[in-house]
Amino acid sequence: MSEPLKHPLAPEERVGYALVGIGKLAEEEILPALEASKRSRLAALVTSDLEDGKRLARRYGLSPEAVYGYDDYDRLADNPGVHAVYIILPNHLHEDYTVRAARMGKHVLCEKPMANSVAEGERMIAACRAAGVKLMIAYRCQYEPHHWAVREMVQQGRFGAVKLVESVHCQVETDPDEWRLKRKEAGGGPLVDIGVYSLNTIRFVLGLEPVEVFAQTYATPDDPRFREVEEQMSWQMRFENGVLAACLTGYSAFRSSRYRLYAEGGWVGLDPAFDYRGLHLSLGREEEGQQVVEERRFPAPNQFALELDHFARCIQEDLTPFTPGEEGLQDLRLIEALYTSARTGRPVRLEVPDKPDAFRGEWP
């Protein structure tokens, strides 16, 4: 990773973001992250609840005139203080709000998953390219020091060649009316919401793409939560160098968030791995016939501030983001392949690029 900016930029030098969707994530994580950032600032809010938006505007020193309803979204085009939008909406809205932002000449930071289909993702990329604006997918783990430490240990061969990978990411969803349990809005179940962290982070740590995937899903009969989406999924990925990865995700098992890579001379992983804070890196190796387990601690900056500032730097210096639309599109291809495998009961072969990190841009 590159050296971080030592001193925060003056407000007028920062990239102004409009947050589109003021739910729990925006209020509890993104707004504080903007305050902790060095290159970014809050420029506008787009929300269905204007009074709540004005409450947040007062808290963060934003003018009430910079609070927009969804019907007024396209008026952001007339706000020169808004350089980029951060889309924090249900998945089925990502394409529409990205395309409209591109037409307004605004750069786009979009929450994962990028969209509900490969076709939607392709249209998002095409719209941003045609408008000459940047598109980045908010894969915060790819900007976080613990995950980078794992990646460096693996790619430098600290324990020899990696052979096996395992990852689990699950939680309990209790409300049958939650949008994440609606196929039209979410595009799928736990795979697209939380399982995508395992999928994306394994690709990031290895720097490689799988050549084959195989998946199984299950939903408890008559459980109203899982009428439209899977309750749980298990899947495997095979990589060209022989690495096998086994992953689990679900919406009805106690919260877990971890991954571990096993090599010939030891193992390394995070538990928890995908939380917003409190990540824990450990590694195991053999010493005099005994397994020795070590913990490694790293500075824990705000993960959302890191991704916001990376995108801001890319806008300011005309760079390709490390996690551009193409990175999100690759995950969508894999997600569609996993659902195809689960539906047919057969492995799905995949095309593999001829270089590592094929879909990533400028190093953060």
C-alpha positions as CSV (number, residue, x, y, z in Angstrom):
1,M,0.0,0.0,0.0
2,S,1.1,3.6,-0.7
3,E,2.0,6.0,2.1
4,P,-1.2,7.8,3.4
5,L,-1.6,11.5,3.2
6,K,0.2,13.0,6.2
7,H,-2.0,16.1,6.7
8,P,-5.7,16.5,5.9
9,L,-6.5,18.7,2.9
10,A,-8.3,22.0,3.4
11,P,-12.1,21.7,2.9
12,E,-12.1,23.5,-0.5
13,E,-9.4,21.0,-1.7
14,R,-11.4,17.9,-0.8
15,V,-13.7,15.8,-3.0
16,G,-17.4,16.5,-2.2
17,Y,-19.6,13.4,-1.8
18,A,-23.4,13.2,-2.0
19,L,-24.6,10.2,0.1
20,V,-27.5,8.6,-1.7
21,G,-29.5,6.6,0.9
22,I,-29.4,7.6,4.5
23,G,-29.9,4.3,6.4
24,K,-28.1,2.7,9.2
25,L,-24.8,2.2,7.3
26,A,-24.7,5.9,6.2
27,E,-25.6,7.3,9.6
28,E,-23.4,5.0,11.8
29,E,-20.4,4.5,9.5
30,I,-20.1,6.7,6.4
31,L,-20.9,10.1,7.9
32,P,-18.3,9.5,10.7
33,A,-15.9,8.3,8.1
34,L,-16.2,11.5,6.2
35,E,-15.2,13.4,9.3
36,A,-12.2,11.0,9.8
37,S,-11.1,11.3,6.1
38,K,-8.3,13.5,4.8
39,R,-9.4,14.0,1.2
40,S,-13.2,13.8,1.4
41,R,-16.0,15.9,2.7
42,L,-19.8,15.7,2.9
43,A,-21.5,17.8,0.2
44,A,-25.1,16.6,0.0
45,L,-27.6,14.0,1.3
46,V,-30.2,12.3,-0.8
47,T,-33.0,10.7,1.3
48,S,-36.7,9.7,1.4
49,D,-37.0,11.5,4.7
50,L,-36.2,15.2,4.3
51,E,-36.6,16.0,7.9
52,D,-34.3,13.3,9.0
53,G,-31.9,14.5,6.3
54,K,-32.0,18.0,7.7
55,R,-31.3,16.7,11.2
56,L,-28.2,15.0,9.9
57,A,-27.2,18.1,7.9
58,R,-27.4,20.2,11.1
59,R,-25.2,17.6,12.9
60,Y,-22.5,17.7,10.2
61,G,-22.6,21.3,9.3
62,L,-24.3,20.9,6.0
63,S,-26.7,23.5,4.6
64,P,-30.4,22.4,4.5
65,E,-30.4,23.3,0.8
66,A,-28.0,20.4,0.3
67,V,-30.6,17.8,1.4
68,Y,-32.4,16.3,-1.6
69,G,-35.3,13.9,-2.0
70,Y,-35.1,11.0,-4.5
71,D,-37.4,13.0,-6.8
72,D,-34.7,15.7,-6.8
73,Y,-31.7,13.4,-7.4
74,D,-31.0,14.7,-10.9
75,R,-30.7,18.3,-9.5
76,L,-27.3,17.2,-8.1
77,A,-26.1,18.1,-11.6
78,D,-26.5,21.8,-10.6
79,N,-24.5,21.5,-7.4
80,P,-20.8,22.1,-8.3
81,G,-19.7,21.1,-4.8
82,V,-20.8,17.5,-5.4
83,H,-18.0,15.7,-7.3
84,A,-19.1,12.2,-6.5
85,V,-22.0,10.2,-5.3
86,Y,-21.8,7.3,-2.8
87,I,-24.7,4.9,-3.6
88,I,-26.0,3.2,-0.4
89,L,-29.3,1.8,-1.7
90,P,-30.9,-1.6,-2.1
91,N,-29.1,-3.6,-4.8
92,H,-31.8,-3.3,-7.5
93,L,-31.4,0.5,-7.5
94,H,-27.6,0.6,-8.1
95,E,-27.8,0.5,-11.9
96,D,-30.4,3.3,-12.2
97,Y,-28.7,5.7,-9.8
98,T,-25.2,5.0,-11.2
99,V,-26.3,5.7,-14.8
100,R,-28.1,8.9,-13.8
101,A,-25.1,10.1,-11.8
102,A,-22.9,9.4,-14.8
103,R,-25.2,11.5,-17.0
104,M,-24.8,14.3,-14.4
105,G,-21.1,14.1,-14.7
106,K,-20.6,12.8,-11.2
107,H,-18.2,10.1,-10.3
108,V,-19.7,7.0,-8.6
109,L,-18.7,5.0,-5.5
110,C,-21.3,2.2,-5.3
111,E,-21.8,-0.3,-2.4
112,K,-21.4,-4.0,-3.0
113,P,-22.7,-6.0,-4.6
114,M,-22.4,-3.8,-7.7
115,A,-25.8,-4.9,-9.1
116,N,-28.2,-7.7,-9.4
117,S,-26.8,-9.1,-12.7
118,V,-23.9,-9.1,-15.0
119,A,-25.9,-7.2,-17.6
120,E,-26.7,-4.5,-15.1
121,G,-23.0,-4.2,-14.1
122,E,-22.0,-4.0,-17.8
123,R,-24.4,-1.1,-18.3
124,M,-23.1,0.7,-15.3
125,I,-19.5,0.5,-16.6
126,A,-20.5,1.6,-20.1
127,A,-22.5,4.6,-18.8
128,C,-19.5,5.8,-16.6
129,R,-17.1,5.2,-19.4
130,A,-19.2,7.1,-21.9
131,A,-19.6,10.0,-19.5
132,G,-15.9,10.1,-18.7
133,V,-16.5,9.6,-14.9
134,K,-15.0,7.1,-12.6
135,L,-16.7,4.1,-11.1
136,M,-15.5,2.3,-7.9
137,I,-17.1,-0.5,-5.9
138,A,-16.9,-0.1,-2.1
139,Y,-14.9,-3.2,-1.2
140,R,-13.6,-1.7,2.0
141,C,-11.6,-4.9,2.9
142,Q,-9.3,-4.3,0.0
143,Y,-8.2,-1.0,1.6
144,E,-7.7,-2.3,5.2
145,P,-4.2,-3.0,6.7
146,H,-4.9,-6.5,8.2
147,H,-6.1,-7.9,4.8
148,W,-3.1,-6.4,3.1
149,A,-0.8,-8.0,5.6
150,V,-2.4,-11.4,4.8
151,R,-2.1,-10.7,1.1
152,E,1.6,-9.8,1.4
153,M,2.4,-12.9,3.5
154,V,0.7,-15.1,1.0
155,Q,2.1,-13.6,-2.1
156,Q,5.6,-13.4,-0.7
157,G,5.5,-17.1,0.2
158,R,5.9,-16.7,3.9
159,F,4.7,-20.2,4.6
160,G,5.3,-21.7,1.2
161,A,2.6,-22.4,-1.4
162,V,-1.0,-22.0,-0.3
163,K,-2.9,-25.2,-0.7
164,L,-6.3,-24.7,1.0
165,V,-8.6,-21.8,2.0
166,E,-11.6,-21.7,4.2
167,S,-14.1,-18.9,5.0
168,V,-17.3,-18.5,6.9
169,H,-19.6,-15.4,6.9
170,C,-23.0,-15.8,8.5
171,Q,-25.6,-14.0,10.6
172,V,-29.2,-14.3,11.6
173,E,-31.9,-12.4,9.7
174,T,-35.1,-12.3,11.7
175,D,-37.5,-10.0,9.8
176,P,-39.3,-11.7,6.8
177,D,-40.0,-8.3,5.4
178,E,-36.3,-7.2,5.3
179,W,-35.4,-6.1,1.7
180,R,-32.4,-8.4,1.8
181,L,-34.8,-11.4,1.8
182,K,-36.6,-10.1,-1.4
183,R,-35.1,-11.5,-4.6
184,K,-36.2,-8.6,-6.8
185,E,-34.5,-6.1,-4.4
186,A,-31.5,-8.0,-3.3
187,G,-30.8,-10.2,-6.3
188,G,-30.1,-13.2,-4.0
189,G,-29.7,-14.2,-0.4
190,P,-26.7,-14.3,1.9
191,L,-24.3,-15.0,-1.0
192,V,-24.7,-11.6,-2.5
193,D,-24.9,-9.7,0.8
194,I,-22.3,-11.2,3.1
195,G,-20.9,-14.2,1.3
196,V,-19.5,-11.8,-1.3
197,Y,-16.9,-10.8,1.3
198,S,-15.5,-14.3,1.3
199,L,-15.6,-14.5,-2.5
200,N,-14.0,-11.1,-3.0
201,T,-11.4,-11.2,-0.3
202,I,-10.1,-14.7,-1.3
203,R,-9.6,-13.4,-4.8
204,F,-7.9,-10.3,-3.4
205,V,-5.5,-12.2,-1.1
206,L,-4.5,-14.7,-3.7
207,G,-4.5,-12.2,-6.6
208,L,-6.0,-15.0,-8.7
209,E,-9.4,-16.0,-10.3
210,P,-11.0,-19.4,-9.9
211,V,-11.2,-21.7,-12.8
212,E,-14.2,-23.7,-11.5
213,V,-16.9,-23.3,-8.9
214,F,-19.4,-25.6,-7.3
215,A,-22.2,-24.7,-4.9
216,Q,-25.2,-26.0,-2.9
217,T,-28.0,-24.1,-1.3
218,Y,-30.7,-24.9,1.2
219,A,-33.8,-23.1,2.6
220,T,-35.9,-24.5,5.4
221,P,-39.4,-25.4,4.1
222,D,-42.2,-23.1,5.2
223,D,-39.8,-20.6,6.8
224,P,-41.3,-17.2,5.7
225,R,-37.9,-15.6,5.6
226,F,-36.7,-17.8,2.8
227,R,-39.5,-18.0,0.4
228,E,-37.5,-16.1,-2.3
229,V,-33.8,-16.5,-1.5
230,E,-31.5,-19.2,-0.2
231,E,-31.1,-19.6,3.6
232,Q,-27.6,-20.9,3.3
233,M,-25.0,-21.7,0.7
234,S,-21.8,-23.8,0.7
235,W,-19.4,-23.4,-2.2
236,Q,-16.0,-24.4,-3.5
237,M,-13.6,-22.7,-5.8
238,R,-10.7,-24.3,-7.6
239,F,-7.8,-22.1,-8.8
240,E,-5.4,-22.9,-11.7
241,N,-2.4,-23.3,-9.3
242,G,-4.3,-26.0,-7.4
243,V,-5.6,-24.0,-4.5
244,L,-9.0,-25.2,-3.2
245,A,-11.3,-22.8,-1.3
246,A,-14.3,-23.9,0.8
247,C,-16.8,-21.2,1.8
248,L,-20.0,-21.1,3.9
249,T,-22.6,-18.3,4.2
250,G,-26.0,-18.1,5.7
251,Y,-28.8,-16.1,7.2
252,S,-29.8,-18.4,10.1
253,A,-26.6,-19.2,11.9
254,F,-24.9,-17.3,14.7
255,R,-22.7,-14.5,13.5
256,S,-19.3,-15.5,12.2
257,S,-16.8,-13.6,10.0
258,R,-13.5,-15.3,9.3
259,Y,-11.1,-16.8,6.8
260,R,-7.8,-18.8,6.9
261,L,-5.3,-19.9,4.3
262,Y,-3.3,-23.1,4.8
263,A,0.2,-23.5,3.3
264,E,2.8,-26.1,3.5
265,G,4.7,-24.4,6.3
266,G,1.9,-22.7,8.3
267,W,-1.4,-20.8,8.1
268,V,-2.6,-17.3,8.4
269,G,-6.1,-15.7,8.7
270,L,-8.4,-13.2,10.3
271,D,-11.1,-13.8,12.9
272,P,-13.1,-11.7,12.8
273,A,-12.3,-10.8,9.2
274,F,-15.1,-8.7,7.7
275,D,-16.3,-6.6,10.7
276,Y,-16.1,-2.8,10.6
277,R,-13.6,-2.8,13.5
278,G,-11.7,-5.2,15.9
279,L,-10.1,-7.4,13.2
280,H,-7.8,-10.0,14.6
281,L,-4.9,-11.5,12.5
282,S,-3.2,-14.7,13.7
283,L,-0.8,-17.1,12.1
284,G,0.4,-20.6,12.9
285,R,3.8,-22.3,12.2
286,E,5.8,-25.3,13.5
287,E,8.6,-24.8,15.9
288,E,10.5,-27.8,17.4
289,G,7.6,-30.1,16.5
290,Q,5.0,-27.9,18.1
291,Q,2.5,-25.5,16.6
292,V,3.2,-22.0,17.6
293,V,0.4,-19.4,17.2
294,E,1.2,-15.7,16.9
295,E,-1.0,-12.6,16.8
296,R,-0.2,-9.6,14.7
297,R,-1.6,-6.2,15.4
298,F,-1.8,-3.3,12.9
299,P,-3.2,0.2,13.1
300,A,-6.9,0.1,12.6
301,P,-8.0,3.3,10.7
302,N,-11.6,3.8,9.7
303,Q,-12.1,1.4,6.8
304,F,-14.7,3.6,5.1
305,A,-12.4,6.6,5.4
306,L,-9.7,4.6,3.6
307,E,-11.9,3.7,0.7
308,L,-13.4,7.2,0.5
309,D,-10.0,8.8,0.4
310,H,-8.7,6.3,-2.2
311,F,-11.5,7.2,-4.5
312,A,-11.0,10.9,-3.8
313,R,-7.3,10.6,-4.7
314,C,-8.3,8.8,-8.0
315,I,-10.6,11.7,-8.9
316,Q,-8.0,14.3,-8.0
317,E,-5.1,12.6,-9.8
318,D,-7.0,10.9,-12.6
319,L,-6.2,7.3,-11.6
320,T,-8.2,4.1,-12.0
321,P,-9.6,3.0,-8.6
322,F,-8.2,-0.2,-7.1
323,T,-11.7,-1.7,-7.1
324,P,-13.2,-0.3,-10.3
325,G,-16.5,-1.5,-11.9
326,E,-14.6,-4.3,-13.6
327,E,-13.8,-5.8,-10.1
328,G,-17.4,-5.7,-9.1
329,L,-18.4,-7.2,-12.5
330,Q,-16.1,-10.2,-11.9
331,D,-17.9,-10.9,-8.6
332,L,-21.2,-10.8,-10.4
333,R,-19.9,-13.3,-13.0
334,L,-18.9,-15.6,-10.1
335,I,-22.2,-15.1,-8.3
336,E,-24.1,-16.1,-11.4
337,A,-21.9,-19.1,-11.9
338,L,-22.5,-20.2,-8.2
339,Y,-26.2,-19.9,-8.5
340,T,-26.1,-21.9,-11.8
341,S,-24.1,-24.6,-10.1
342,A,-26.5,-24.8,-7.2
343,R,-29.5,-25.0,-9.5
344,T,-28.0,-27.7,-11.8
345,G,-25.9,-29.6,-9.3
346,R,-22.9,-29.4,-11.5
347,P,-19.5,-27.5,-11.3
348,V,-19.2,-24.5,-13.6
349,R,-16.0,-23.8,-15.5
350,L,-14.9,-20.2,-15.9
351,E,-12.6,-18.2,-18.2
352,V,-9.5,-17.1,-16.4
353,P,-7.5,-13.9,-17.3
354,D,-3.8,-14.3,-18.2
355,K,-2.5,-12.1,-15.4
356,P,-2.9,-11.7,-11.6
357,D,-5.1,-8.9,-10.3
358,A,-6.6,-8.6,-13.7
359,F,-9.6,-6.5,-12.7
360,R,-7.9,-4.1,-10.3
361,G,-6.6,-0.6,-10.8
362,E,-4.1,1.8,-9.0
363,W,-2.7,0.4,-5.8
364,P,-4.1,2.2,-2.7
